[in-house]
Amino acid sequence: MTTHSPTEPIDILLVEDNPGDVRLTQEAFNGIDSEITFHTVTDGEEATTYFDVCGTDTSSINPDLVLLDLNLPRVDGFEILEILGDELDYPPPPILVLSSSETEEDIVKSYERAANAYLTKPDDPDEFDALAKAIEDFWIDSAQHPPAPS
């Protein structure tokens, strides 16, 4: 991500196969101050294709942030993390794993594969709102990100 100012929209790639979780996540981010544009893919193969296109097509939108579920059809979140770490010629945007799993094994595997954060999916909409605000406060407003590929 290039230097962000509060007036610039943020592009988030949401990799999530559950339509209910997609809706809850998008609604939660509607309640924050930053302008967010979501690009949603529903399985891991679509996610890898999305990154392939970003790396080769200069007119495509490179995400500023990725919210990644682990349990996906066709290609799971762990494999996506490996692919991004091994195959991209540029640093990927921050990748936040957003999973319903709280197992230590999944957390460790995610960080071993270079996830920037591991977040457990909230149980209710109010908790989704708080999570979106926390992501905005740290990952959008405070953290410095690598530049997008040119």
N, C-alpha and C positions, 0 to 999 in steps of 0.2 A: 504494500500500500504506500502510496506517496504521502507526503505530509497532509494530514486531514485538517480541514477547518470545519467548524460547526455548520456551515452553510452548504457543504458538499454532501450529496447523497452517499450512502454506504451500500455497497453491493455485497449481499450475503448469499453464499451458496448453501442451501439447506439440503442435506442428503438424508432423506427420511422416507420410509415406505408406508408409514401409518398416517392416513389422511387426518385422523383426529389430532395427532401430535403436530402435523404440519399446521393445521388451523390454530391450535393453541399457541404454537410458537409465533406464528405471524401476528396473531391478535395481541400477544404480550408485547411484541416489538412495536405495535401501533401506539402503545401507551408511553413510549419514551420520547425524548426530545429530538434525537437524531432522525434524519430522513433515511429510511431503509428501503432498499429494493431487494426483494427476494427472487432468487433463481432456484427453483426446486427440481431436484431429480429424485426418482423413487427407487433406484437400485444402484448398486455399486458399479455396474458396467456403464450406466449412463454417466456416473460421476467421473470415471476414468476418461470417457469420451469427451466430456466437458473440458477437462484439463488438457487433453490432447489438442482440442480446438483452440483453447486459450494460448497454448504454446506456439501454434502455427498461424493463426489468423489474427492479424493486428486489429481487425475491426470487432473482434469478440470482446466480451466484458470479462475482465479478470476479477475474480471476487476479492474483496478486501478481507473477508473472514469466511471460514467454513464451519458450519455446524454439522457434525458427522455422527449419525447413528451407527452402531456396530453391527446390529443384526439386520442385514439387508439381503434381498434376493440376488442371486447370480454371483456377485462379488461382495464379500463382507467388508466391514469397515477396517479390519486389521490389514486386509490385502490392499485396500485403498491407501492406507498409511504407508505400507511398504512400497507400493508403486510410486507414490509421490516422492518418497525419500530417495528411491533408486533411479527413477527415470527422468525427473525434471531437471532441466539445465539451469534453472533459476530457483531461488528459495520460494517455497509455497507460501501462501498467506497463512496467518495463524489458523490452526486447525483445532477446534474445540470438540472433543468427543462429547456427545450428549446422548447418554444411554440409560436405559432402565436398569441395567446390571450394576450391582454394587459389589461384585466379587473382586477380591484382591487380584486374582489372576488377570481379569480383563483390564483393570487399572494399570497393572505393571506392564502388560503386553502393549497397551496403548502408548504409554510413555517410552517404552523401548523402541517403538516405531515412530518416535518423534512427534507425538501429539503434544500440543502446547498446553492443553488443560483437559482434565477429565471431569465432567459434570454429570450428576445423576438427574434424570428427568424428574421434575416435580410431580407430586400427586394431585395437585389441584391448580386451577387457573390463577389464583392469587400468588402461588409460589412461582408459576411461570412468569408472572409480571415482575416479581422480585428478581428472578434470574436474569430476565432481559435487561433490567435496570443495572444489575451488577456487571453484566457483559458490556453494556454501554459505558459505564463509569470507567472500567479498566481497559478493555480491549479497543474501544472506539475513541474514548476521550483521552486516555493517559498513555497507553503503550505505544512505543515506536515500532513500526513494521518495516520489513525490507521493501525496497522499491518493486513495483510491478514490472514484469518483463517488458522490454521495449522492442 
